[in-house]
Amino acid sequence: MIDFNKFFQSKLFLGAVLGVVIFAVLLLIFQVGVFVGFKKAEFSYHWSENYQRNFAGPQRGFAEPFQGKDLINAHGSAGQIIKIDGSTIIIKGNDNVERAVLIKEDTVIRSLRDSIKISDLKLNDLVVIIGDPATTSGQIIAKLIRVMPTPPVRASVVDSPVNSITAPAIK
């Protein structure tokens, strides 16, 4: 007859239980990764499906082959405002991809330390946007918009050769 108390306290049983728990945790971590990847792919799919409606047509046409670029960042973007249309702004990122950003009543818009309104946003403002993907429309629903200060203008380069440099006289 099997002594169940002795069996449940044995190292073999504890090792088997520990192995099952570790396997379950690894399976859960894998499933979370699959879920996140699916959400990113879903956003990119919906973004491309709604490109015509959001941006009045693709810039390079519909027949451009896939070039293996990374998926679009669904949770935010950074770039320059190129269009303001009611509660939607279009920004152009450093990768020259235009993204539609939907601004809601609870969206926080900040410039330096000040809170501002959507009416204070201007074309060519540099912004950083953090939000959530609107999976059915391919837009980003903004939670935070940060207006960045305009970068300083670089000093111009002298086109002609420098013949002489004179120092101010010391008095």
URTA-V408358 format. One record per run of one state. SS is the DSSP state (@ for helix, = for strand, . for the rest). FROM is the first residue (numbers start at 1). LEN is the number of residues. If there is no record, write none. Layout:
[[SS,FROM,LEN] [SS,FROM,LEN]]
//
This chain:
[[.,1,3] [@,4,5] [.,9,2] [@,11,39] [.,50,1] [@,51,5] [.,56,20] [=,76,10] [.,86,2] [=,88,5] [.,93,5] [=,98,14] [.,112,2] [=,114,2] [.,116,2] [@,118,3] [.,121,5] [=,126,9] [.,135,4] [=,139,10] [.,149,23]]
//
